[in-house]
């Protein structure tokens, strides 16, 4: 099992700017691809949602994932067949985990006649019902499965306030 470093961002309001700029570019490509499907169908209305989902899967990939919860942690598993640790970036914030995996295109002069592979550039963002402790978040890749463990953040205990009658 190969360890993957996790970019850890403690501030709930901070987001990794470069990563989100890249995701925004990907969404622009999804919009463009969905519009191509709309035009190819002769601008027939009523298929916007299915066009968007299909375009999103083509552009951003959509590997299968599963989230499990215990009393103290979340365990996330995601399929990434063919990816190596150097291809995977994991970012943890107190409220979400973002996975970006990208395979480098192989150089050469081969022309793809057809392909059933989805995108080689995958983005997934996973939100959690409770905050996580980013310092206790780990990731590893084993035989095409990405495993992420995120400890739940300890709940802050309130400070009792004395109430007096006036």
N, C-alpha and C positions, 0 to 999 in steps of 0.2 A: 504494500500500500504506500503510495507516494504522497508525501505531505505537500500541501499547497499553501503558500503564505496568504493570509487574509489581511486586506487593507482595512484598518479599524478606524472608524470615525465616531468619536464619543458624543459630539454635539448633535442633538436630535434635529436641529434646524440646518445643519451643514450638510451639503450634498457634494459629492465629488464632481466638480464642474466639468472637467474634461470628459468623464464618463457620460454625464447627462447630455453634453453637447453631442457626443457620438450617438447616443440613443435618439436624440432629436433628429439627427441626420437620417437615421434608420427609419424613423416614422415618416419623414418626408419621402423616402423611397417607397414605403408601404402605401402612402397616399397616391404616389405616381402610379404604382403597379395596380392598385384597386381601380383607378380611373381608366387605365388601359383596358382592364377587363370590362368595365362599363361601356367604353367606346367600341370594343370588339363585338359586344352583344348588340350594337346598334342603338346605344343609349337607352335601352329598355329599363324602365324603373322597376323597383321592387326587389333588387338583389344586392343592395348596398352592404348589408351586414355580411352576407356570405362572401362577397368580393373582398371586403376588408379582412375577414378572418383568413381567407386563402392567401391574400397578399402578405399578411403578417407572417404566416407560416413560411411562405417562400422566402421572404426577405430576412426575417429575424430568427427563423428556426423555432421549433417548439418541442424540445425533447420532453419525454415523459418525466414526471416528478412526483414525489410523495413526501408529505410532511407528517411526522409523528410527534406526539407530545407526551411527556411524562410530567411528574410533579415539579421537576427541577430544570428541565431542558426541552429543547426542540431538536429533532433529528430530521434533516432534510436529505433525501436521496434523489439524484437526477441522472438520467442516462446521458452519457457523452461518449458513445463508441467512436474510436479512432482518434480521440484527443489525447494529448500528453499533458503533463503538468505545466509545461512551458506555454501551452496554448490557453490555459484557464486563468481567469482573474476573478477573485471573490472579494466583494466589498461588503462590510457589515456596518450598519448604523444601529442605533438603539431600537428602531422600528422595522427594519427591513434588511434583507440580504439580496445583493445584486450579483448575478453570475454573468460573466461575459467570456465566451469561449470562441476562439477563432483559429481555423486551420489555414495555414499559408497555402496559397495555390501552388501547385507543382509547376515548375518551369518546364517548358518543352513545347513541341509543336503539335501535340495531339489535339484533335478537334472532337469535342463531345457530340455524339450523334443524338443521344437522349440520356436522361438521368432521372432516377427516382430519389436521389439524395435531396434532402432539404438544404437549407442554407448552411454554409460552412462558418457563418458568423452568427452566433447565438447570443441572445440577450434574454434573461429571465429575471424578474424582480419578484421577491417573495415577502409579503407583509406578515406580521405576527399578531395574534390577539393580545399579547402582552409584550412589554419591552424586554429586550435581551441585553445581556452583559457582553458587549463587544470584545472585551479583553479575554473572555472565556469562550471565544468562538474559534473553532478549528475546522479545517477542510482537508480532505485527502481524496485521491483518485485511485481506484482499484479496478482493473479489468473493465474499463468503460463506464464505471459508476462513480459519480461524484458524491461524497458523503460529507455533510456539513453538520456539526454539532454546535448548538448555541445555547448556553446556559441562560435561564431566565434571570432577569435583573431582580435583585432583592428589592422587596417592596419597602419604600420609605415609611418608617413609623411616624405617625403624627405626634406632635408635641402637645401634651394636655394643656389646656388653657383654663385658668381658674375663673369661674364666673361668680360675681358677687351681686348681691341685691343692693339696689340703690336706696 
